[in-house]
């Protein structure tokens, strides 16, 4: 959940710029907020849930309960699922990130390197081999791949551990009873699923509206100077976030920046600092509005919201959650939520003339 909070703050900070303004309605030594009531934002539109979307969700759920059927009497074919080990080599030397064990993939799904240059795709070259077989293939990374690998030719040693197909069950009352808690019939399942999708659509629309309001607020902020301590804290939080992301991939931050963010260290740190400055400025504005409108949560309200946040993160122990996230980070996030909800209630939604015909 800490990652989610930081990611939300980062997204909000990068959503707009902080232009200068001539006068302010609220101000302190750091920022001036020229307007916060009646902010104009694009009309929030909730997408309608179609029958096709319901059917797609049903098929996804059915697929998740599919039974694996091992294939032992033939070679792998496109459409089959396979379990493989592989090691990638450039000029005979294994490269970082090119080794994995027990990877499951569906041949033809396009999840791996496709055909490029004179070489067939990764998945295409697995087809035709038998379970238990070890073999080598050669592929060419596409030109739009990461800078260090784009266009390069690589060899992969592959061990094909298993071939299997999936037996997807039919949608029946028996399947519903066995897999959907509290539901006994297909009709009831369809009805409940549509309601869930409608709730998700409403949540998405509300999240988009909140983002729009934060962006509109940021356009009404004039920065006198950035609070240095807050900026440094934000920089550290964002760097910790990306360091954690890198560790999930088993690599150092430097490699993660170059490979997955596809930028330089200098550019990364410059963007992090800019985002931290914008986040710090936004939080100053949020605190000004909260103080003016008396929106600071009481201790009881804070504890209730902290419990809700913890539950959303899948944690029952609120104290452990606070320690994991950091109480200052949590308090800031809750205050941002409370003030943003207030700004949503006060905003003016206008029709998007670019899309309205």
Sine and cosine of phi, psi and omega as CSV:
sin_phi,cos_phi,sin_psi,cos_psi,sin_omega,cos_omega
0.00,0.00,-0.54,0.84,0.06,-1.00
-0.86,0.51,-0.68,0.74,0.03,-1.00
-0.87,0.49,-0.64,0.77,-0.01,-1.00
-0.90,0.44,-0.70,0.72,-0.01,-1.00
-0.88,0.48,-0.73,0.68,-0.01,-1.00
-0.90,0.44,-0.66,0.75,-0.01,-1.00
-0.89,0.46,-0.63,0.77,0.02,-1.00
-0.91,0.42,-0.69,0.72,0.03,-1.00
-0.89,0.46,-0.66,0.75,0.00,-1.00
-0.89,0.45,-0.69,0.72,0.00,-1.00
-0.88,0.47,-0.66,0.75,0.01,-1.00
-0.91,0.42,-0.64,0.76,-0.03,-1.00
-0.91,0.40,-0.57,0.82,-0.04,-1.00
-1.00,0.08,-0.07,1.00,-0.12,-0.99
-0.96,0.28,-0.37,0.93,-0.03,-1.00
-0.43,-0.90,-0.10,-1.00,0.01,-1.00
-0.91,-0.41,0.09,-1.00,-0.06,-1.00
-0.85,-0.53,0.98,0.20,-0.07,-1.00
-0.96,0.27,0.35,-0.94,0.05,-1.00
-0.97,0.25,0.47,-0.88,0.02,-1.00
-0.71,-0.70,0.35,-0.94,-0.13,-0.99
-1.00,0.10,-0.50,0.87,-0.03,-1.00
-0.56,-0.83,0.26,-0.96,-0.07,-1.00
-0.69,-0.72,0.49,-0.87,0.07,-1.00
-1.00,0.02,-0.58,0.81,0.06,-1.00
-0.75,-0.66,0.60,-0.80,0.00,-1.00
-0.38,-0.92,0.39,-0.92,0.21,-0.98
-0.63,-0.78,-0.27,-0.96,-0.07,-1.00
-0.94,0.35,-0.26,0.97,-0.08,-1.00
-0.98,-0.21,-0.71,0.70,-0.12,-0.99
-0.68,-0.73,0.36,-0.93,0.18,-0.98
-0.83,-0.55,0.78,-0.63,0.04,-1.00
-0.98,-0.22,0.93,-0.36,-0.09,-1.00
-0.98,0.17,-0.40,0.92,0.03,-1.00
-0.32,-0.95,0.63,-0.77,0.12,-0.99
-0.64,-0.77,-0.34,0.94,0.11,-0.99
-1.00,-0.04,0.58,-0.82,0.06,-1.00
0.93,0.36,0.48,0.88,0.05,-1.00
-0.89,0.45,0.73,-0.68,0.02,-1.00
-1.00,0.07,0.80,-0.60,-0.01,-1.00
-0.69,-0.72,0.38,-0.92,0.05,-1.00
-0.87,0.49,0.59,-0.81,0.04,-1.00
-0.84,0.54,0.81,-0.58,0.04,-1.00
-0.97,0.24,0.79,-0.62,-0.03,-1.00
-0.84,-0.54,0.86,-0.51,0.05,-1.00
-1.00,0.09,0.81,-0.59,0.01,-1.00
-0.95,0.32,0.64,-0.77,0.03,-1.00
-0.97,0.25,0.64,-0.77,0.03,-1.00
-1.00,0.05,0.87,-0.49,-0.04,-1.00
-1.00,-0.06,0.28,-0.96,0.07,-1.00
-0.88,0.47,-0.58,0.82,0.03,-1.00
-0.89,0.46,-0.63,0.78,0.03,-1.00
-0.91,0.41,-0.62,0.79,0.06,-1.00
-0.89,0.46,-0.69,0.72,0.00,-1.00
-0.90,0.43,-0.63,0.78,0.04,-1.00
-0.89,0.46,-0.66,0.75,0.03,-1.00
-0.91,0.42,-0.63,0.78,0.04,-1.00
-0.89,0.46,-0.71,0.70,-0.01,-1.00
-0.89,0.45,-0.61,0.79,0.05,-1.00
-0.89,0.46,-0.68,0.73,0.01,-1.00
-0.93,0.38,-0.64,0.77,0.07,-1.00
-0.89,0.46,-0.68,0.73,-0.01,-1.00
-0.86,0.51,-0.58,0.81,-0.04,-1.00
-0.93,0.37,-0.29,0.96,0.02,-1.00
-0.95,-0.32,0.24,0.97,-0.02,-1.00
-0.89,0.45,0.55,-0.84,0.01,-1.00
-1.00,-0.06,0.75,-0.66,0.08,-1.00
-0.96,0.27,0.75,-0.66,0.05,-1.00
-0.87,-0.49,0.96,-0.27,-0.04,-1.00
-0.87,0.50,0.62,-0.79,0.08,-1.00
-0.95,-0.31,0.88,-0.47,-0.05,-1.00
-0.83,-0.56,-0.15,0.99,-0.14,-0.99
-0.95,-0.33,0.19,0.98,0.01,-1.00
-0.36,-0.93,0.15,-0.99,0.05,-1.00
-0.98,0.18,0.27,-0.96,0.02,-1.00
-0.91,0.41,0.63,-0.78,0.03,-1.00
-0.82,-0.57,0.37,-0.93,0.08,-1.00
-0.86,0.51,0.71,-0.71,-0.08,-1.00
0.98,-0.20,-0.39,0.92,0.07,-1.00
-0.94,0.33,0.36,-0.93,0.20,-0.98
-0.99,-0.14,0.61,-0.79,0.03,-1.00
-0.72,-0.69,0.44,-0.90,0.12,-0.99
-0.90,-0.44,0.85,-0.53,-0.11,-0.99
-0.72,-0.70,0.42,-0.91,0.29,-0.96
-0.95,-0.31,0.58,-0.82,0.07,-1.00
-0.50,-0.87,0.45,-0.89,0.11,-0.99
-0.72,-0.70,0.79,-0.62,-0.02,-1.00
-0.99,-0.16,0.59,-0.81,-0.04,-1.00
-0.76,-0.65,0.65,-0.76,0.19,-0.98
-0.91,-0.42,0.88,-0.47,-0.04,-1.00
0.80,0.60,0.63,0.77,0.07,-1.00
0.99,0.13,0.01,1.00,-0.03,-1.00
-0.91,-0.41,0.80,-0.60,0.02,-1.00
-0.88,0.48,0.71,-0.70,-0.03,-1.00
-0.96,-0.29,0.45,-0.89,-0.02,-1.00
-0.87,0.49,0.69,-0.72,0.01,-1.00
0.99,0.16,0.06,1.00,-0.05,-1.00
-0.97,-0.24,0.19,0.98,-0.04,-1.00
-0.83,-0.55,0.69,-0.72,0.04,-1.00
-0.39,-0.92,0.43,-0.90,0.04,-1.00
-0.85,-0.52,0.51,-0.86,0.11,-0.99
0.79,0.61,0.67,0.74,0.05,-1.00
-0.99,0.11,0.75,-0.66,0.02,-1.00
-0.97,-0.24,0.75,-0.66,0.04,-1.00
-0.52,-0.86,0.43,-0.90,0.06,-1.00
-0.99,-0.16,0.83,-0.56,-0.01,-1.00
-0.91,0.41,0.80,-0.60,-0.02,-1.00
0.99,-0.12,-0.09,1.00,-0.01,-1.00
-0.98,0.21,-0.29,0.96,0.05,-1.00
0.99,0.15,0.38,0.93,-0.01,-1.00
-0.99,0.15,-0.22,0.97,-0.03,-1.00
-0.86,-0.51,-0.05,-1.00,-0.09,-1.00
-0.84,0.55,0.79,-0.62,0.00,-1.00
-1.00,0.04,-0.05,-1.00,0.03,-1.00
-0.89,0.46,0.68,-0.73,-0.01,-1.00
-0.42,-0.91,0.70,-0.71,-0.01,-1.00
0.88,0.48,-0.78,-0.63,-0.02,-1.00
-1.00,-0.03,0.16,0.99,-0.17,-0.99
-0.89,-0.46,0.66,-0.75,0.08,-1.00
-0.95,0.32,0.23,-0.97,-0.03,-1.00
-0.95,0.30,0.31,-0.95,0.00,-1.00
-0.82,0.58,-0.78,0.63,-0.06,-1.00
-0.93,0.38,-0.62,0.79,-0.01,-1.00
-0.86,0.50,-0.58,0.82,-0.08,-1.00
-0.99,0.15,-0.19,0.98,0.11,-0.99
-0.99,0.15,-0.58,0.82,0.04,-1.00
-0.84,0.55,0.65,-0.76,0.00,-1.00
0.99,-0.16,-0.15,0.99,0.02,-1.00
-0.98,-0.20,0.41,-0.91,-0.06,-1.00
-0.99,-0.11,0.43,-0.90,0.11,-0.99
-0.87,0.50,0.68,-0.73,-0.04,-1.00
1.00,-0.02,-0.14,0.99,-0.05,-1.00
-1.00,0.08,0.60,-0.80,0.13,-0.99
-0.92,-0.39,0.69,-0.72,-0.07,-1.00
-0.38,-0.93,0.18,-0.98,0.00,-1.00
-0.88,-0.48,0.59,-0.81,0.08,-1.00
-0.75,-0.67,0.30,-0.95,0.05,-1.00
-0.79,-0.62,0.74,-0.67,0.00,-1.00
-0.74,-0.68,0.26,-0.96,0.09,-1.00
-0.85,-0.52,0.81,-0.58,0.03,-1.00
-0.92,0.40,0.64,-0.77,-0.02,-1.00
-0.93,0.38,0.32,-0.95,-0.04,-1.00
-0.92,0.40,-0.40,0.92,-0.01,-1.00
-1.00,-0.06,0.27,0.96,0.06,-1.00
-0.97,0.23,-0.05,-1.00,0.02,-1.00
-0.85,0.52,0.49,-0.87,-0.15,-0.99
-0.83,0.56,-0.59,0.81,-0.07,-1.00
-0.98,0.22,-0.23,0.97,-0.05,-1.00
-0.86,-0.50,-0.22,0.98,-0.09,-1.00
-0.82,0.57,0.80,-0.60,0.08,-1.00
0.98,0.20,-0.08,1.00,-0.06,-1.00
-0.99,0.16,0.51,-0.86,0.05,-1.00
-1.00,-0.10,0.77,-0.64,-0.04,-1.00
-0.77,-0.64,0.52,-0.85,0.11,-0.99
-0.97,-0.23,0.61,-0.80,0.06,-1.00
-0.81,-0.59,0.78,-0.62,0.16,-0.99
-1.00,-0.04,0.83,-0.56,-0.12,-0.99
-0.85,-0.53,0.68,-0.73,0.18,-0.98
-0.91,-0.41,0.88,-0.48,-0.02,-1.00
-1.00,0.01,0.99,-0.17,-0.10,-1.00
-0.97,0.26,-0.65,0.76,-0.14,-0.99
-0.39,-0.92,0.55,-0.83,0.14,-0.99
-0.86,-0.52,0.69,-0.72,0.07,-1.00
-0.44,-0.90,0.38,-0.92,0.15,-0.99
-0.94,-0.33,0.15,-0.99,0.01,-1.00
-0.89,-0.46,0.76,-0.66,0.07,-1.00
-0.99,-0.15,0.99,-0.16,-0.05,-1.00
-0.99,0.15,0.81,-0.59,-0.04,-1.00
-0.94,0.34,0.34,-0.94,0.10,-0.99
-0.99,0.11,0.42,-0.91,0.04,-1.00
-0.99,0.16,0.95,-0.33,0.00,-1.00
-0.71,-0.71,0.21,-0.98,0.07,-1.00
-0.87,0.50,-0.61,0.79,0.00,-1.00
-0.89,0.45,-0.67,0.74,0.02,-1.00
-0.90,0.44,-0.68,0.74,0.00,-1.00
-0.87,0.50,-0.72,0.69,-0.01,-1.00
-0.87,0.49,-0.60,0.80,-0.07,-1.00
-0.98,0.18,-0.41,0.91,-0.18,-0.98
-0.84,-0.54,-0.29,0.96,-0.05,-1.00
-0.89,-0.46,0.94,-0.34,-0.08,-1.00
-0.90,0.43,0.74,-0.68,0.08,-1.00
0.98,0.21,0.18,0.98,-0.01,-1.00
-0.75,-0.66,0.68,-0.74,-0.10,-0.99
-0.89,-0.45,-0.31,0.95,-0.09,-1.00
-0.78,-0.62,0.37,-0.93,0.03,-1.00
-0.89,0.45,-0.68,0.73,-0.03,-1.00
-0.88,0.48,-0.69,0.72,0.01,-1.00
-0.91,0.41,-0.61,0.79,0.03,-1.00
-0.89,0.46,-0.72,0.70,0.03,-1.00
-0.87,0.50,-0.69,0.72,-0.03,-1.00
-0.90,0.44,-0.72,0.69,-0.01,-1.00
-0.91,0.42,-0.64,0.77,-0.02,-1.00
-0.91,0.42,-0.65,0.76,0.02,-1.00
-0.89,0.45,-0.64,0.77,0.04,-1.00
-0.89,0.46,-0.66,0.75,0.03,-1.00
-0.88,0.47,-0.70,0.72,0.00,-1.00
-0.91,0.42,-0.59,0.81,0.04,-1.00
-0.92,0.39,-0.62,0.78,0.06,-1.00
-0.90,0.43,-0.65,0.76,0.04,-1.00
-0.90,0.44,-0.65,0.76,0.03,-1.00
-0.90,0.45,-0.64,0.77,0.03,-1.00
-0.91,0.42,-0.67,0.74,0.02,-1.00
-0.90,0.44,-0.64,0.77,0.03,-1.00
-0.90,0.44,-0.70,0.72,0.02,-1.00
-0.89,0.46,-0.64,0.76,0.00,-1.00
-0.92,0.39,-0.64,0.77,0.03,-1.00
-0.90,0.44,-0.65,0.76,0.03,-1.00
-0.90,0.43,-0.62,0.79,0.03,-1.00
-0.91,0.42,-0.67,0.74,0.03,-1.00
-0.89,0.46,-0.67,0.74,0.04,-1.00
-0.88,0.48,-0.65,0.76,0.01,-1.00
-0.90,0.44,-0.64,0.77,0.00,-1.00
-0.91,0.40,-0.67,0.74,0.03,-1.00
-0.90,0.44,-0.65,0.76,0.04,-1.00
-0.89,0.46,-0.69,0.73,0.02,-1.00
-0.89,0.45,-0.63,0.78,0.04,-1.00
-0.90,0.44,-0.68,0.73,-0.02,-1.00
-0.88,0.47,-0.50,0.87,0.06,-1.00
-0.95,0.32,-0.20,0.98,0.00,-1.00
-0.95,-0.31,0.30,0.96,-0.01,-1.00
-0.95,-0.31,0.79,-0.62,0.14,-0.99
-0.95,-0.30,0.82,-0.57,-0.05,-1.00
-1.00,-0.04,0.85,-0.53,0.12,-0.99
-0.99,0.11,-0.73,0.68,0.11,-0.99
-0.30,-0.95,0.39,-0.92,-0.01,-1.00
-1.00,-0.01,0.68,-0.74,0.08,-1.00
-0.93,0.37,0.95,-0.32,-0.18,-0.98
-0.86,0.51,-0.72,0.70,-0.03,-1.00
-0.89,0.46,-0.67,0.74,0.00,-1.00
-0.91,0.41,-0.64,0.77,0.02,-1.00
-0.90,0.44,-0.72,0.69,0.00,-1.00
-0.88,0.47,-0.62,0.78,0.03,-1.00
-0.91,0.42,-0.67,0.74,0.02,-1.00
-0.90,0.43,-0.66,0.75,0.04,-1.00
-0.85,0.52,-0.71,0.70,-0.02,-1.00
-0.90,0.44,-0.67,0.74,0.00,-1.00
-0.89,0.46,-0.68,0.73,-0.02,-1.00
-0.94,0.35,-0.63,0.78,0.04,-1.00
-0.92,0.40,-0.63,0.77,0.07,-1.00
-0.88,0.47,-0.64,0.77,0.01,-1.00
-0.87,0.49,-0.75,0.66,-0.02,-1.00
-0.96,0.30,-0.50,0.86,0.09,-1.00
-0.90,0.43,-0.65,0.76,0.06,-1.00
-0.90,0.43,-0.65,0.76,0.05,-1.00
-0.87,0.49,-0.68,0.73,0.00,-1.00
-0.89,0.46,-0.66,0.76,-0.02,-1.00
-0.91,0.42,-0.50,0.87,0.05,-1.00
-0.91,0.42,-0.46,0.89,0.05,-1.00
-1.00,-0.05,-0.01,1.00,0.03,-1.00
0.96,0.29,0.48,0.88,-0.03,-1.00
-0.72,-0.69,0.22,-0.98,0.06,-1.00
-0.98,0.20,0.32,-0.95,-0.03,-1.00
-0.86,0.51,-0.65,0.76,-0.02,-1.00
-0.84,0.54,-0.71,0.70,0.00,-1.00
-0.93,0.38,-0.61,0.79,0.02,-1.00
-0.88,0.47,-0.68,0.73,0.00,-1.00
-0.87,0.49,-0.72,0.69,-0.07,-1.00
-0.96,0.27,-0.63,0.78,-0.12,-0.99
-0.99,0.10,-0.73,0.68,-0.14,-0.99
-0.99,-0.17,-0.55,0.83,0.07,-1.00
-1.00,0.00,-0.26,0.97,0.06,-1.00
0.79,0.62,0.80,0.60,0.06,-1.00
-0.54,-0.84,0.06,-1.00,0.02,-1.00
-1.00,-0.02,0.30,-0.95,0.04,-1.00
-0.87,0.48,-0.68,0.73,-0.02,-1.00
-0.88,0.48,-0.69,0.72,0.00,-1.00
-0.92,0.40,-0.65,0.76,0.02,-1.00
-0.86,0.52,-0.77,0.64,-0.05,-1.00
-0.92,0.39,-0.55,0.84,0.06,-1.00
-0.91,0.42,-0.68,0.73,0.00,-1.00
-0.93,0.36,-0.61,0.79,0.04,-1.00
-0.88,0.48,-0.70,0.72,0.00,-1.00
-0.91,0.42,-0.68,0.73,0.02,-1.00
-0.88,0.48,-0.70,0.72,0.02,-1.00
-0.90,0.44,-0.63,0.77,0.02,-1.00
-0.90,0.44,-0.65,0.76,0.03,-1.00
-0.89,0.45,-0.68,0.73,-0.01,-1.00
-0.93,0.37,-0.63,0.77,0.04,-1.00
-0.90,0.44,-0.70,0.71,0.01,-1.00
-0.89,0.47,-0.66,0.75,0.03,-1.00
-0.90,0.43,-0.67,0.74,0.03,-1.00
-0.87,0.49,-0.68,0.73,-0.02,-1.00
-0.92,0.40,-0.57,0.82,0.09,-1.00
-0.88,0.47,-0.69,0.72,0.02,-1.00
-0.90,0.44,-0.67,0.75,0.02,-1.00
-0.86,0.50,-0.69,0.73,-0.01,-1.00
-0.92,0.40,-0.61,0.79,0.05,-1.00
-0.88,0.48,-0.71,0.71,-0.01,-1.00
-0.92,0.40,-0.67,0.74,0.00,-1.00
-0.87,0.49,-0.67,0.74,0.00,-1.00
-0.92,0.39,-0.70,0.72,-0.03,-1.00
-0.90,0.45,-0.67,0.74,-0.08,-1.00
-0.99,-0.13,0.11,0.99,0.01,-1.00
0.81,0.58,0.80,0.59,-0.07,-1.00
-0.98,-0.21,-0.03,1.00,-0.03,-1.00
-0.87,0.49,0.78,-0.62,0.00,-1.00
-0.90,0.45,0.61,-0.79,0.14,-0.99
-0.94,0.35,0.19,-0.98,0.03,-1.00
-0.84,0.54,-0.65,0.76,-0.01,-1.00
-0.91,0.41,-0.71,0.71,0.01,-1.00
-0.90,0.44,-0.64,0.77,0.02,-1.00
-0.88,0.47,-0.71,0.71,-0.01,-1.00
-0.90,0.43,-0.62,0.78,0.03,-1.00
-0.90,0.43,-0.68,0.74,0.00,-1.00
-0.95,0.32,-0.59,0.81,0.05,-1.00
-0.89,0.46,-0.64,0.77,0.04,-1.00
-0.90,0.44,-0.66,0.75,0.03,-1.00
-0.90,0.44,-0.68,0.73,0.05,-1.00
-0.87,0.49,-0.70,0.72,-0.02,-1.00
-0.88,0.47,-0.68,0.73,0.01,-1.00
-0.89,0.45,-0.64,0.77,0.04,-1.00
-0.89,0.46,-0.48,0.87,0.02,-1.00
-1.00,0.04,0.03,1.00,0.02,-1.00
0.98,0.20,0.42,0.91,-0.01,-1.00
-0.87,-0.49,0.73,-0.68,0.04,-1.00
-1.00,-0.01,-0.47,0.88,-0.02,-1.00
-1.00,0.07,0.97,-0.22,-0.07,-1.00
-0.91,0.41,-0.63,0.78,0.00,-1.00
-0.89,0.45,-0.66,0.75,0.03,-1.00
-0.90,0.43,-0.60,0.80,0.03,-1.00
-0.91,0.42,-0.70,0.71,0.02,-1.00
-0.86,0.52,-0.67,0.74,-0.01,-1.00
-0.91,0.41,-0.63,0.78,-0.01,-1.00
-0.92,0.40,-0.70,0.71,-0.06,-1.00
-0.98,0.20,-0.64,0.77,-0.15,-0.99
0.98,-0.20,0.86,-0.50,-0.14,-0.99
-0.90,0.44,-0.60,0.80,0.02,-1.00
-0.90,0.44,-0.67,0.74,0.03,-1.00
-0.88,0.48,-0.69,0.72,-0.02,-1.00
-0.90,0.43,-0.70,0.71,0.00,-1.00
-0.88,0.47,-0.67,0.74,0.05,-1.00
-0.88,0.47,-0.70,0.71,-0.03,-1.00
-0.89,0.45,-0.66,0.75,0.01,-1.00
-0.91,0.40,-0.68,0.74,0.01,-1.00
-0.90,0.44,-0.65,0.76,0.07,-1.00
-0.86,0.51,-0.69,0.72,0.01,-1.00
-0.88,0.47,-0.73,0.68,-0.05,-1.00
-0.89,0.46,-0.74,0.68,-0.03,-1.00
-0.93,0.37,-0.61,0.79,0.03,-1.00
-0.89,0.45,-0.65,0.76,0.06,-1.00
-0.87,0.50,-0.65,0.76,0.05,-1.00
-0.89,0.46,-0.71,0.71,-0.01,-1.00
-0.90,0.43,-0.58,0.82,0.07,-1.00
-0.88,0.47,-0.70,0.72,0.01,-1.00
-0.89,0.45,-0.50,0.87,-0.07,-1.00
-1.00,-0.07,-0.16,0.99,-0.13,-0.99
-0.97,0.22,0.24,-0.97,0.07,-1.00
-0.90,-0.43,0.90,-0.44,0.00,-1.00
-1.00,0.02,0.79,-0.61,-0.02,-1.00
-0.88,-0.48,0.53,-0.85,-0.01,-1.00
-0.93,0.37,0.68,-0.73,0.02,-1.00
-0.97,0.24,0.95,-0.32,-0.06,-1.00
-0.94,0.33,-0.31,0.95,0.01,-1.00
-0.95,0.30,-0.48,0.88,-0.05,-1.00
-0.96,-0.29,-0.30,0.95,-0.04,-1.00
-0.99,0.16,0.79,-0.61,0.03,-1.00
-0.77,-0.64,0.00,0.00,0.00,0.00
